[in-house]
Amino acid sequence: MRPEQLQQEQSSRDSIATQIGALLRARPGSQTPLAQRAAWFARKADLFGQLAEHYGPVDPQEAAECRYLATVAAEEAARLRSVSRHPAGRARLRTPEVA
């Protein structure tokens, strides 16, 4: 690999780590309003969807893992949005630990 390719790859890894770190630092707590928690999971789904596209051509296994994480996060965002629209459902809300 040429030096400029190595530098570009390192920059890409740094950017990915920075984005994931920022997402994790912004993770809402269990007392955060449902709409804000749903928005966080939607951001997580978007980030891992982008990562799946990034890794797709070079690492199919990593891309598949990123797609899985994006799907799980999108489903959690949808669940939280659904529960937040139905007041009766809020009383039954159980928050699974989703990394």
JOGI-V292979 format. One record per backbone hydrogen bond with DSSP energy under -0.5 kcal/mol. NH is the residue of the N-H (numbers start at 1). CO is the residue of the C=O. E is the energy in kcal/mol with one decimal. If there is no record, write none. Layout:
[[NH CO E] [NH CO E]]
This chain:
[[6 2 -2.4] [7 3 -2.4] [8 4 -2.0] [9 5 -2.5] [10 6 -2.5] [11 7 -2.4] [12 8 -2.2] [13 9 -2.4] [14 10 -2.5] [15 11 -2.3] [16 12 -2.4] [17 13 -2.6] [18 14 -2.5] [19 15 -2.5] [20 16 -2.6] [21 17 -2.6] [22 18 -2.5] [23 19 -2.1] [24 20 -2.6] [25 21 -2.3] [26 22 -1.4] [27 24 -1.2] [32 29 -1.4] [36 33 -0.5] [37 33 -2.1] [38 34 -3.0] [39 35 -2.0] [40 36 -1.9] [41 37 -2.2] [42 38 -2.2] [43 39 -2.2] [44 40 -2.4] [45 41 -2.6] [46 42 -2.3] [47 43 -2.7] [48 44 -2.6] [49 45 -1.9] [50 46 -2.3] [51 47 -2.3] [52 48 -2.0] [53 49 -1.7] [54 50 -2.3] [55 51 -2.8] [56 52 -1.7] [57 53 -0.6] [58 55 -0.8] [59 55 -3.6] [63 59 -2.5] [64 60 -2.2] [65 61 -1.9] [66 62 -2.4] [67 63 -2.5] [68 64 -2.3] [69 65 -2.5] [70 66 -2.4] [71 67 -2.4] [72 68 -2.5] [73 69 -2.3] [74 70 -2.4] [75 71 -2.4] [76 72 -2.1] [77 73 -2.4] [78 74 -2.3] [79 75 -2.4] [80 76 -2.6] [81 77 -2.4] [82 78 -2.4] [83 79 -2.6] [84 80 -2.4] [85 81 -1.1] [86 82 -0.6] [86 83 -1.0] [87 85 -0.6] [89 86 -1.3] [90 86 -1.0] [90 87 -0.6] [91 87 -0.7] [92 89 -0.7] [93 90 -1.1] [96 94 -0.8] [98 96 -1.0] [99 97 -0.5]]
